[in-house]
Amino acid sequence: MATAVFSANAQQKMKKEIVQTAGHTQLGEFAPEFAHLNDDILFGEVWNRQEELSARDRSIVTVISLLAQGLVDSSFEHHLRFAKQNGVTRKEIAEIITHAAFYAGWPKAWAAFRMAKEVWPEESVQTKEEFEAMSAWPIGEPNSAYAKYFIGNSYIARMDTENGGPSNVTFEPGCRNNWHIHHDAVQVLICVEGRGWYQEWGKDPVEMTPGTVIAIPAEAKHWHGAAKDSWFQHLTYHTKLGANPSNEWLEPVTEEVYNKLP
């Protein structure tokens, strides 16, 4: 029950209200009813039904719909930029247009690519806002209490932890925690978004992508964090608690060790 309650609350927190004023600004006097339908109904109501379909997924549907009609005009560019704002990456938009080309037509895809290249001019690391828009998991607050044990910025969202739920930890690209040891407890990591790394002392690093689960043995010296070019989120909780569980923070992960990772 606690998990279900949190899920509903998390979705509400993740929802960002979409406000559109272009209709009223450009057509408010000439076509007030159209302006109302565009701004207040289409964007104010339909786009904001994010519990049923996220803003990111609505952007993808809209981009494909416009592409299929060959409407690669200023409105298409607007929705490409809106899709980027809602978390669609350069790699994803390329795949979306490529897939749609087989159904919508090759010339339409060529026209769409020319505009998409302007919106995503180069492969770039997502901003915090873009990552937050694409992730179904809350980023939470800055992880200030443990900041001295991290290189880079991390964030924490406590998910009903007082009743035994996990915490969701978010690492910005390049962020990682120091080597550390969990005494008398097993820590579980579950990657839910992005890409990161886990490494035990003396062992090869393990890449973590959504669905990767790692149970860290008690007394194992280890670290975990984001890849250089990707945000990273993992759920974490402790299990098999002994009589005196504790956490021992050690030295930072050196640039030499971290920069060997792809």
C-alpha positions in Angstrom: 0.0 0.0 0.0 2.8 2.4 0.8 4.4 1.9 -2.6 1.1 2.7 -4.4 0.5 5.8 -2.3 4.0 7.0 -3.1 3.6 6.3 -6.8 0.6 8.6 -7.0 2.3 11.3 -5.0 5.4 11.1 -7.1 3.5 11.4 -10.3 1.8 14.5 -9.0 5.1 16.1 -8.0 6.6 15.2 -11.4 3.8 16.9 -13.3 4.8 20.3 -14.6 1.9 22.5 -15.7 2.0 23.5 -19.3 0.9 27.0 -20.0 0.4 28.3 -23.6 -0.4 31.9 -24.5 0.5 32.0 -28.2 -3.2 31.8 -29.3 -4.3 34.7 -27.2 -1.2 36.8 -28.1 -1.5 36.3 -31.9 -5.2 35.7 -32.4 -6.9 36.9 -29.3 -8.7 39.8 -31.0 -9.1 38.2 -34.5 -10.2 34.7 -33.5 -10.8 34.7 -29.7 -12.6 31.3 -29.7 -9.7 29.6 -31.6 -7.3 31.2 -29.2 -9.3 29.8 -26.3 -9.4 26.3 -27.8 -5.7 26.4 -28.6 -4.4 27.8 -25.3 -6.9 26.8 -22.7 -8.2 23.4 -24.1 -5.5 21.9 -26.2 -2.5 23.0 -24.0 -4.3 23.9 -20.8 -6.3 20.7 -20.5 -5.2 18.0 -23.0 -1.4 18.5 -22.6 -1.8 18.6 -18.9 -3.4 15.2 -18.6 0.0 13.9 -17.7 -1.2 11.1 -15.5 -2.7 9.4 -18.6 0.3 10.2 -20.9 3.4 12.1 -20.0 4.4 15.4 -21.7 7.4 13.6 -23.2 5.2 11.0 -24.8 2.7 13.6 -26.0 5.6 15.4 -27.6 6.7 12.3 -29.5 3.1 11.7 -30.7 2.8 15.3 -31.8 6.1 15.3 -33.7 5.2 12.1 -35.5 1.7 13.4 -36.4 3.0 16.6 -37.9 5.8 14.8 -39.7 3.3 12.4 -41.2 1.3 15.3 -42.6 4.5 17.0 -44.0 3.9 20.0 -41.8 7.6 20.7 -41.2 7.1 24.4 -40.6 7.5 26.7 -37.6 5.0 24.8 -35.6 7.0 21.6 -36.2 10.1 23.4 -35.0 8.3 24.6 -31.9 7.2 21.0 -31.1 10.8 19.7 -31.7 12.1 22.2 -29.2 9.2 21.3 -26.9 10.1 17.6 -27.2 13.8 18.4 -26.3 12.6 20.4 -23.3 10.4 17.4 -22.3 13.5 15.1 -22.3 13.7 13.7 -25.8 17.4 13.2 -26.7 19.2 13.7 -29.9 19.7 10.0 -30.4 16.0 9.3 -29.7 14.7 12.0 -32.2 17.0 10.5 -34.9 15.5 7.1 -34.3 11.9 8.4 -34.1 12.2 10.2 -37.5 14.0 7.2 -39.0 11.3 4.8 -37.9 8.5 7.2 -39.0 10.1 7.6 -42.5 9.0 4.1 -43.5 5.4 5.0 -42.8 5.2 8.8 -43.5 7.6 9.0 -46.4 11.3 9.5 -47.1 11.0 13.2 -48.3 9.1 14.2 -45.2 11.8 12.6 -43.0 14.6 14.4 -44.9 12.8 17.7 -44.2 12.3 16.8 -40.6 15.9 15.9 -40.1 17.1 19.3 -41.5 15.1 21.0 -38.8 15.9 18.5 -36.0 19.7 19.1 -36.6 19.1 22.7 -35.8 17.3 21.9 -32.6 19.9 19.2 -31.5 23.0 20.7 -33.2 25.4 18.3 -31.4 25.4 15.5 -28.9 25.2 17.2 -25.6 24.6 16.2 -22.0 21.1 16.7 -20.8 20.3 19.6 -18.5 18.8 18.8 -15.1 15.5 20.0 -16.4 15.6 17.8 -19.5 16.5 14.8 -17.5 13.8 15.5 -14.9 11.3 15.7 -17.7 12.2 12.3 -19.1 12.5 10.4 -15.9 9.5 8.8 -14.2 11.4 9.1 -10.9 11.6 12.1 -8.6 15.0 13.9 -8.3 14.3 15.3 -4.9 16.4 17.7 -3.0 20.2 18.4 -3.1 22.0 15.6 -1.1 23.6 18.3 1.1 24.1 16.0 4.2 26.5 13.8 2.2 27.9 16.3 -0.2 31.4 16.1 1.3 31.5 12.5 0.3 30.7 13.1 -3.4 32.5 14.6 -6.4 29.8 16.6 -8.3 26.2 17.2 -7.4 23.8 14.5 -6.2 20.1 14.6 -5.2 18.0 12.4 -3.0 14.3 11.6 -2.9 13.2 9.6 0.1 10.4 7.3 -1.0 8.4 6.5 2.2 11.7 5.5 3.9 10.2 5.9 7.3 8.0 2.8 6.5 10.9 0.9 4.9 10.8 2.3 1.4 13.9 3.0 -0.7 15.6 6.3 -1.5 16.1 7.4 -5.1 19.5 9.0 -5.6 20.3 11.0 -8.7 23.8 11.8 -9.9 24.6 14.5 -12.4 27.0 13.5 -15.2 30.5 12.8 -13.8 29.2 12.7 -10.2 30.3 9.8 -8.0 30.6 9.0 -4.3 33.8 8.2 -2.4 35.0 4.7 -1.8 33.0 3.4 1.2 32.1 0.4 3.2 28.7 -0.7 4.7 29.4 -2.6 7.9 26.9 -5.2 9.0 24.5 -4.5 6.2 23.9 -5.3 2.5 23.1 -2.3 0.3 21.0 -2.9 -2.8 21.2 -0.6 -5.9 18.6 -0.7 -8.6 19.3 1.5 -11.6 16.0 3.1 -12.9 17.2 5.8 -15.3 20.4 6.9 -17.1 23.8 5.2 -17.0 26.3 4.8 -14.3 29.0 2.6 -12.7 29.6 0.4 -9.7 32.9 -0.9 -8.7 34.2 -3.0 -5.8 37.8 -2.7 -4.7 40.1 -4.9 -6.8 37.4 -5.8 -9.3 36.3 -4.6 -12.7 33.7 -1.8 -12.8 30.1 -2.8 -13.7 28.1 -0.7 -16.0 24.6 0.1 -14.6 21.7 0.8 -16.9 17.9 0.6 -16.2 17.1 -2.7 -14.7 20.6 -3.5 -13.3 20.4 -4.7 -9.8 23.5 -5.0 -7.5 23.5 -6.4 -3.9 26.7 -5.1 -2.3 28.0 -7.5 0.3 28.7 -6.1 3.8 32.3 -5.1 4.3 32.9 -4.6 0.6 34.8 -1.4 -0.3 33.1 0.1 -3.3 31.8 3.2 -5.1 29.0 4.1 -7.5 28.2 7.1 -9.6 27.2 8.4 -13.0 28.9 8.0 -16.4 30.8 11.1 -17.7 28.0 11.8 -20.3 24.9 10.7 -18.6 22.7 11.4 -15.6 22.1 8.4 -13.4 19.4 7.3 -10.9 19.3 4.4 -8.7 17.0 3.2 -5.9 18.8 2.1 -2.8 18.0 0.4 0.5 19.7 -1.8 3.1 18.8 -5.3 4.0 20.2 -8.2 6.1 21.0 -5.7 8.9 23.1 -6.9 11.7 23.4 -5.7 15.2 25.5 -2.6 14.5 25.1 -1.4 10.9 27.2 1.6 9.9 28.7 3.3 7.0 32.4 4.1 6.7 33.4 6.8 4.1 36.9 6.6 2.6 39.0 8.4 0.0 37.6 9.9 -3.2 37.7 7.9 -6.5 40.6 9.5 -8.3 40.4 11.0 -11.8 42.9 8.4 -13.0 40.5 5.6 -12.0 37.3 7.3 -13.2 38.7 8.5 -16.5 39.5 5.0 -17.6 35.7 4.3 -17.8 34.0 4.8 -21.2 
